[in-house]
Amino acid sequence: MGGCGGGDCEYELVFNDDDDVSKWPRWLRPLLQTSFFSQCKLHAAAHKSECNMFCLDCVNGPLCSLCLNFHKDHRSIQIRRSSYHDVIRVCEIQKYLDITGVQTYIINSAKIVFLNQRPQPRPGKGVTNTCRVCDRSLLDSFAFCSLGCKIVGMSNNFQKKMGKEIEGSDSEESMNGTSRYKQMIRNKIQSFTPSTPPQTTSMMNYRSAKRRKGVPHRAPTGGLIMEYY
């Protein structure tokens, strides 16, 4: 399965049954799973060989502008970038797909939508509406932050886990893992650090005899042990 273009997806775009398949055009899932903006292998020597186009009829991966010469009379769309995430202009995608409920943004005087979700640790203070799938902050009139979240959120088998349960589980697991790692480091340090033998009476008397009154002594330099967490 391909990665989500321009972002780190925390869900898989899987159609679970026939009803889910019939909801969307066959090119939508491949589009959201395609990685764009790589150099075209067929036109690498050309000046403009960046793959930022997609043919909805052929569904054969990312294309550069020169590749479109082989897709005349086909439906094609252009993918753009915003903050390292893939976006598409509303005026292009709404010709072929119902984007109702997906939040739109204005970038470079054009209205766009994001293809896939963008990770957000937690909603900001005062936020009253979030994405039904990934909990990203939204305006009140929208339900999803991206096209990918809309597919997942409208799936017949979609069940959203409670955010507190997920956060608590991840936090507990992370803390346990950190504690185990710290203990492992301590054990390794102790195994390589020789233990200090107990001082006997003869050793203490010998040290006292060696000392001369009035002569200052500098403290011995000890070993420095650093722990990395």
C-alpha positions in Angstrom: 0.0 0.0 0.0 1.4 3.4 -0.9 2.0 6.2 1.5 -0.1 9.3 1.9 1.3 12.0 -0.2 2.9 14.9 1.6 1.9 13.8 5.1 2.0 11.2 7.7 -1.3 9.3 7.8 -2.5 7.6 10.9 -5.2 5.6 9.1 -5.5 3.3 6.1 -7.7 4.1 3.2 -9.5 0.8 3.0 -12.9 0.1 1.5 -14.5 -2.5 3.8 -17.5 -3.5 1.7 -19.4 -3.0 -1.5 -21.3 -0.1 -0.1 -18.1 1.8 0.6 -16.8 1.2 -2.9 -19.9 2.5 -4.5 -19.7 5.8 -2.5 -16.5 6.9 -4.2 -15.0 7.0 -7.7 -12.4 4.3 -8.4 -9.6 6.9 -8.7 -10.0 8.5 -5.3 -8.2 6.1 -3.1 -5.2 5.7 -5.5 -5.0 9.5 -5.7 -4.8 9.9 -1.9 -2.2 7.2 -1.7 0.1 8.6 -4.4 3.3 10.4 -3.6 3.8 13.5 -5.7 6.5 16.0 -6.5 9.2 13.5 -7.4 11.2 13.7 -10.7 9.6 12.1 -13.7 11.6 9.1 -14.8 10.6 9.5 -18.5 11.4 13.2 -18.7 14.2 13.6 -16.2 16.2 15.8 -18.6 13.4 18.2 -19.1 13.2 21.5 -17.4 9.8 20.9 -15.8 9.8 17.2 -14.9 8.1 17.4 -11.5 5.3 14.9 -11.1 2.4 16.9 -9.8 -0.4 15.8 -12.1 -2.8 12.8 -11.9 -5.0 11.3 -14.6 -8.4 10.3 -13.3 -9.1 8.0 -16.2 -5.8 6.0 -16.4 -5.0 6.1 -12.6 -1.4 5.2 -13.4 0.5 7.2 -10.8 1.9 10.7 -10.7 2.6 12.5 -14.0 4.6 15.5 -15.1 3.3 18.1 -17.5 5.0 16.5 -20.4 3.3 13.2 -19.6 0.0 14.8 -20.2 0.7 14.7 -24.0 -0.2 11.0 -23.8 -3.4 11.7 -21.9 -5.2 14.0 -24.3 -8.9 14.2 -23.7 -8.5 12.6 -20.3 -9.6 14.1 -17.0 -6.5 15.3 -15.2 -6.0 17.4 -12.0 -3.0 19.2 -10.6 -1.7 18.7 -7.1 -0.1 21.6 -5.2 1.8 22.0 -2.0 1.0 23.9 1.2 3.3 23.5 4.2 4.7 20.3 2.8 1.2 18.8 2.4 -0.6 17.9 -0.8 -3.6 20.1 -1.7 -5.9 20.5 -4.6 -7.9 23.5 -5.8 -11.6 23.3 -5.1 -12.5 24.5 -8.6 -10.8 21.4 -10.0 -11.8 18.6 -7.6 -15.4 19.6 -7.2 -16.0 18.8 -10.8 -15.5 15.2 -10.1 -16.1 14.7 -6.4 -18.6 15.9 -3.7 -16.4 17.7 -1.1 -19.3 18.7 1.2 -18.2 18.8 4.8 -14.4 19.1 4.0 -12.9 22.3 5.3 -11.6 24.6 2.6 -8.7 27.1 2.9 -7.6 30.1 0.9 -4.0 29.9 -0.3 -2.6 32.3 -2.9 -6.0 33.6 -3.5 -7.4 30.2 -4.4 -9.7 28.0 -2.4 -8.1 24.5 -1.7 -8.7 21.3 0.3 -6.1 19.0 1.8 -5.8 15.5 0.4 -4.9 13.8 3.7 -5.0 14.5 7.3 -2.3 16.6 9.1 -1.3 15.4 12.5 -2.3 17.7 15.4 -1.4 16.8 19.0 -4.6 18.2 20.6 -7.2 20.9 19.7 -6.5 24.4 20.9 -8.3 26.1 23.8 -11.8 27.2 23.0 -12.2 24.9 20.0 -15.8 23.8 19.7 -15.5 21.7 16.5 -13.0 19.1 15.4 -12.6 16.6 12.6 -14.6 13.5 13.2 -11.7 11.3 12.4 -8.4 12.9 13.5 -9.7 15.7 15.9 -8.0 18.5 14.1 -9.6 21.9 14.8 -12.2 23.0 12.3 -14.6 25.8 11.6 -18.1 25.0 12.9 -19.6 24.4 9.4 -17.2 21.5 8.5 -16.9 17.9 9.6 -13.6 16.7 8.1 -10.2 18.3 7.7 -9.3 16.5 4.4 -10.6 14.2 1.7 -9.0 11.2 3.3 -10.7 11.8 6.6 -14.0 12.1 4.8 -13.6 8.7 3.3 -12.7 7.1 6.6 -15.4 9.0 8.5 -18.1 8.0 6.2 -17.2 4.3 6.0 -19.9 2.0 7.2 -17.5 0.2 9.6 -15.9 3.4 11.0 -15.9 3.6 14.8 -14.0 6.3 16.4 -12.1 5.6 19.6 -12.4 7.9 22.5 -9.5 10.4 22.5 -8.9 10.1 26.2 -8.6 6.3 26.0 -6.1 6.6 23.1 -4.1 9.4 24.8 -4.0 7.5 28.2 -2.9 4.3 26.6 -0.2 5.9 24.5 1.0 8.0 27.5 1.2 4.9 29.8 3.0 2.9 27.2 5.4 5.7 26.5 6.1 6.1 30.2 6.7 2.4 30.7 9.0 2.3 27.7 11.0 5.3 29.0 11.3 3.7 32.5 12.5 0.5 31.0 15.1 2.3 28.9 16.4 4.3 31.9 16.7 1.1 34.0 18.6 -0.6 31.1 21.0 2.3 30.9 21.6 2.2 34.7 22.2 -1.5 34.6 24.8 -1.1 31.8 26.6 1.7 33.7 26.7 -0.3 36.9 28.0 -3.4 35.0 30.9 -1.4 33.6 31.7 0.6 36.8 33.8 -1.4 39.3 32.5 -1.6 42.8 34.4 0.2 45.6 35.9 -2.2 48.0 35.2 -1.7 51.7 37.8 0.2 53.7 39.7 -1.9 56.3 41.2 -0.7 59.5 44.8 -1.2 58.2 44.0 0.9 55.1 42.6 3.7 57.2 45.6 3.7 59.5 48.0 3.7 56.5 46.3 6.7 55.0 46.4 8.6 58.3 50.1 7.9 58.6 50.8 9.2 55.1 49.1 12.5 55.8 51.3 15.4 57.0 49.7 18.1 59.1 49.6 21.5 57.4 50.0 20.2 53.9 46.9 20.8 51.8 45.6 17.9 49.7 43.5 18.2 46.6 40.5 16.0 46.3 41.1 13.0 43.9 39.5 13.3 40.6 36.6 10.9 40.3 35.1 9.3 37.3 32.2 11.2 35.6 29.2 9.0 34.7 26.6 10.5 32.4 23.2 9.0 31.7 21.5 9.6 28.4 17.7 9.5 28.3 
